[in-house]
């Protein structure tokens, strides 16, 4: 009996030793770092958010953040800020959130916010209000006093140019700005790649993905193939031509939403000074057909300059109805006849020839070609020219110009209306002049009541539409094409909110 007990004890000891040995020899596998490759066609030359439109990229890539951001309804909400108070027409008090750190661990202070706003005002021509303002700092509160009443100050603080960076610690603003976002730059090769790493000091949720590489690809076809081959995990700015391929494959998914980026069409009033021609052209544009057959459903047809459901948007405007026969009638009544039977109308022995000009961006060129075809139906001969950039607008070398532009980047109509329709507007490429519109714009700049601002904005648009100063084909649907195991990514109506801390790879 004793022998059996002894044998059993020895057996138990040996088993324990063997198990202990196995446990001691086994090394725990470290959790694998997650790496995402983000494909993009729009190459970056600088990441200094204060310069021009470069802040769009630093916010897109979750490097920087602003005091306020736009929600899905394009209404400003606090981001780095906790709250704000509009004290009077010239004075705003903003409370900064506690314990926000830059990616280098330095604490964000109200003093640093003030220094950023001063710099932005002196560097970016769209931000001059911040150059002229005065700043008072007390703890987490910053008081901003503008020289003139400025109703859209909180909206402007949503603009990516107002990204807050560590001005004292940043050594290379073009290639490695130090922001508060969930990712920080580790390397940048201009127009080629940007390497990002998770910000371990991020004030909100810890990023799920440890490293990201933004890869700039020359064109959408190449980017589409890169997603199919596995070279990239997410592809931005693919055209609708790729949609059917990825929709049919369970290995991929597409997240899509309508944005405020418009296919905007300028009429050059210096060269098409007969309103009958402009009216006939607008009547010949079948936006619904373009949506289905040219864009495969990936645009939202537009009325006016802004998204339909905004308070100042197209649902409240009188639109031009597509009607080819009525367009022909408009031209006929204006004295345009086909005297020689070649299908092209003439007046005073001068054939109706126009220049449709655009540049390489999204599907601008496809719209130009479609428009050329529709104009031929009503007796207008149009020549299409596609440039590499939009410089032709500034010198007026077009009759019809197609422009891709975000019309309400900060959730308010004022900036776009002022620059586009004011007699001295910097993007008034059509050379539109209307004293009544100028007066309305002046009143819009002073108006703080949101409902009255919407009324004025609608009035301005309707006046310009009644004179056929512009047209808007539709709003681009932002689409994120990605592998099906990617989660936490969803497009936003404003196209500079893209990467975030919650995106993940499952």
C-alpha positions, 0 to 999 in steps of 0.5 A: 500500500505504501508502495502505491502511494509513493508511486502516485506521489512521484507520478504527480511530481513528475507531471507538475515538473513537466507542466512547469517545464512546458510553461517555462519554455513557452514564450508569449507571442506579443500582440501583432501591431496593426498597420494600415495602408491608405491610398490617395490620389491627391498628393501633398506638398506641405503639412503646415495647416496654416498655409492655403488648404494644407490643413485639410490634409492634416485633419484628414490624416488625424494629425491635427484637430481644431477647437470646433468641428462640424457634425453630420448636419454641418453644425459646429460642435466643440472638439478641443474646446469645451464650450463657448459664449458669444458675449457681444457682436465682437466678443467670444469666450472659449473654454479649452478642454482640460488635459489635452496634450500634443503628440510630444506630451506637451500640454495644450494651453490657451496661450498656445491657442492664441499664438496659433490663431495669430499665426493663422491670421498672418499666414492664411488670406482666408483667416485675416479676422484672426490677425486683426483680433485681440486675445486675452487668456485666463486659465483655460479660457481665451477671449477673442475680440474682433475689430468688426462684428463677425457672426461666423467666428465659431464656424471659421474655427472649424476650418482646418487652417485653424488646426492647433499645433505646438508652435514651440516644439515643431521643427518642420511645419511642412513635414512634421507638424506636432498636433493633438490628433490620434496620429503623428508624422514619423516620415514624409516623402513629398507627393509619395508617402506619409508615415504615421504612428499612433499618438500615445498621448492622445487625449481621447480614445487610444488609436486601434491601429499602430501605424498608417502609411498614406500612399499617393497614387497617380490616378484612380485606375491605378489606385483601384488596382492597388486596392484589388491587389492588396497594396492598399487597404483603403482607397479614397477618391475612386470614380464611380467606374470602379463601383461595380467591381467592388460591390460585387466582391465580398472582400470589399465594402464601400461607405458613401455619403453626399458631401458639399463638394460641388461640380460647379459651373461658371458662365463667363458673363464677359463672353456669354453676355446674352442671358438667353444662351445661358438659360438654354444651356441650363435647361439642356442639362439633365442632372438626373440622367448624369447621376444614373449613367455618368456617375452611377448614382454617386452624385446628388443632383443640385439646385443652387450652391448648397446641399439640398437639406441645409437651411440655405439649400436647394429645397428652398429655391426655384430650379431650372427644369430640364427641357430640351425643346424649351431650350431650343425655343428660348434660343429661337426667340432670341434670334438664333437660327440655323441658316445654313443647315449645318445644325449650328445656330447663328446670329448676325452670321456668327455661329454659336461656338463656345469653349467648355474648359475644365481641369483634371479633378474627379469627373470634371472632364466627363461632365464637360464631354456630356455637356458638349453632347447636350449642347449639340442637341440645341444647336450649340457647338462646343469645344472641350479643353481639359487642363492640369489645373484651374489657372484658366479661371483667373485669366478668363479663358473659358465660356463655360468653366467646370470647377470642383469646390466645397461650397460650405466647408465650415457649415455656413454660406457666407464665405462661398457667396461672398467670394463667388458672387460679390463684384470683387469676389476672389472666385467670381470667375464669371465676372458677375456684378449686381448691386442688389446682391452686393448689398445683400452680401453686406447685410449677411456679413453683419447678421447673427440670427441664423434663420435670417442668414439663411433667408439672405443666402437663399435670396442671393442664390435665387437672384444669381440663378434667375440671371443664369450666372451659374449652375451646379451639376451636383454634389459629390458622394464621398466614397471610401472603398476598403477591405471588408475587415476595416471598421470604424471608418465612415465618410462625412458630409465635409470631406476633411474628416476621414481617419480617426482613432476608432478605425480598426482592422479585424 
